[in-house]
Amino acid sequence: MTTREVLRFVQHRITQHPDTDVTYEAECLRCAWKATPSTDGGAVDVECMGHAGVSNHRGFRRIVTGFAYVVRADDEASPHPQSSTP
């Protein structure tokens, strides 16, 4: 008796992990100042402008962290991973 493999190719899409938020951060390129991480990107921008106003430092590195989840493209339901760890 022979074993036979069946391969099936399925389209997938990548989406934001349903149990997490995107986190925004920023850090000054001239000193050790860092903005408080937030889920509100505008709040981080305001902190950067405040730092620029008092220090005259104008360059910042923006960091956006989000967790992704891959699901089948034909799956219309919201993705729910097997475990709660992203």
N, C-alpha and C positions, 0 to 999 in steps of 0.2 A: 504494500500500500504506500502511496506517495503522498507527501504533505504538499498542499498547494497554498500559495499566498494570494490574497486578493488585496490589491491596493486601490484605495479610493482617494481621489483628490477633491478637497473641499475648500471653497473660498472662505477666507477669514477676514476679519476687520479688527482693528485695535481701537479701544475706547478708554475713557477715564475709568479707573477702578471705582466701583460704586460706593465703597465704604471709606473713601479718602477725599480730601480736598487738595487743591493746588496750593502750595505754600510759596510766598514771595519773600525774597531776602535781598539785601544790598550791602555792599561794603565799599568803603572809600579806597581809591587807588593810591592815595598819598599818605594815609595814616591808618591806624588800626581801628577806626570807627566802623561800627556795623549797625544797620537798622534792626529793629526788633522784627523777627519773622512774623508774617501775618498771612491770612487768607485773602486779605484786601490789598491788591497791588497798589492802589491809589494811596493808601496809608503809608506804605513803604516809600513811595515817591515823595510824599510830603515830608517824611523824615529826612530824605536825601536833600531836599531843597532847604530844610532848616539847617542841616549841617553845612551845606554850601554857603548859606547866609552868614554863619558865624566864623567859618574857617577859610572861606574863599577857595575851598577845594571843589573842583567842578567835575571830576571823573569818578564814576561809580561802576562797580560790577554788579549786574543784576543776576540773581539766581532764582530760577523758577523750578520747583520740584513738584512733580506729579507722578502718580503711579498708574501704570497702564494695565489693561487686561485684554487678552485676545479671546474673541468669541467667533463662532461660525457666522458667516455673513447672512445666512438664512435664518438665524436665530433672532427673532424679534423681541424676545423677552429680555429684560434687564439682566446683565451678567451677574451671577453670584458665585464666587469662587468656592472651592471645596473647603478651604480654611480661611480664617479671618486675617491671616498675615499676608500683606501685599507682597 
